[in-house]
């Protein structure tokens, strides 16, 4: 099986997700937040690059359509799980994010069966960028240790609730779009 470069970058992002989580959660590794940050940023950049390459070189594939959102969810969920373990993410934030992701994935599956395309919208991109940028900032703040853990946890949880809000908004908009084009009675 031949894999094009955009899909290879997506697969690399999938493989980087558990490696990132190891560095994020293993506090015995010196500067583990810095290493996690570096891996996370590199993986996040592959998300930007793979999509641009696929569109520019007309290499959009069904495999890429399947794996790209999966890779994004794996990376950001790994960040949220790591933050939860270290007290930097409220469990309800993760519940909101995962509920949105499972709902959208389920709707995408129904749409695929009905040969319906629900186009990506700006809110989904805002959600992903918000998740990646705020996660990166939290790791940097944790690495430079300029505030006590309790203050960092408060700042982090505020950022996490902003992520939850953008995720929820994008999910609601996606469901509204889906209701207009999918026959849910089938």
Secondary structure, DSSP 8 states (H G I E B T S, - for coil): ----HHHHHHHHHHHHHHHHHHHHH-TTSTTHHHHHHHHHHHHHHHHHHHHHHHHHTT---HHHHHHHHHHHHHHHHHHHHHHHHTT-S-HHHHHHHHHHHHHHHHHHHHHHHTT------HHHHHHHHHHHHHHHHHHHHHHHT-S-HHHHHHHHHHHHHHHHHHHHHHHHHHHHHHHHH--TT-
